[in-house]
Amino acid sequence: MGKNKLYHETQLVELYKLGYIPLKTEIHTWGPSLVKFLYINYSVTSIADRLNIDFALIHKERKRANEIDSMVLVGDVTKRIAILVDDMADTCGTFECASQKLLSAGASKVYAICTHGIFSGPAVSRINNSPFEAVVVTNTIPQEANMQNSNKIQVIDVSMMFSEAIRRTHNGESVSYLFTQMPL
């Protein structure tokens, strides 16, 4: 049996289209650019294609865990809303560095969207002191305490996606269906 990984991509695209992600009104006004960390194994291009927006990449290299050696932006974010997309945020050092790089490259606003908000150590403080308009995460990890300590943290409920994946697996149905269709 093949292995499928459930990503937040489908959920984010659908929530954006329905107006639940707070970027909807700004996106049509400013024309956003999705920014993806290059080392992640799923593609920002499919999200950008489904939303009909441009994308850029940030190539990041590390010498050690939680230590950025270099970070290079590939693409133009000038006068655009930059939306960072990543699989997880731990100490938020990468997010903090990337948000500064995007602003110095001319981005008008910066948002972050990630699947797992681990938010250990200085993460919440970094988010609060960062130029992010919002950091949107899923509820794969409880976020109530973090939301009380930061008004920038917003949560997307992915329980329906997981329950549907469990139901489909139990009934021998395709889980791949969830990559393009997701009940909200």
Secondary structure, DSSP 4 states (H G I P E B T S, - for coil): -------SHHHHHHHHHHT-STTHHHHHHH--EEEEETTSSS-HHHHHHHHT-EEEEEEEEEEETTEEEEEEEES--TTSEEEEEEEEESS-HHHHHHHHHHHHTT-SEEEEEEEEE---TTHHHHHHHSSEEEEEEETTS--HHHHHH-TTEEEE--HHHHHHHHHHHHTT--SGGGGT----
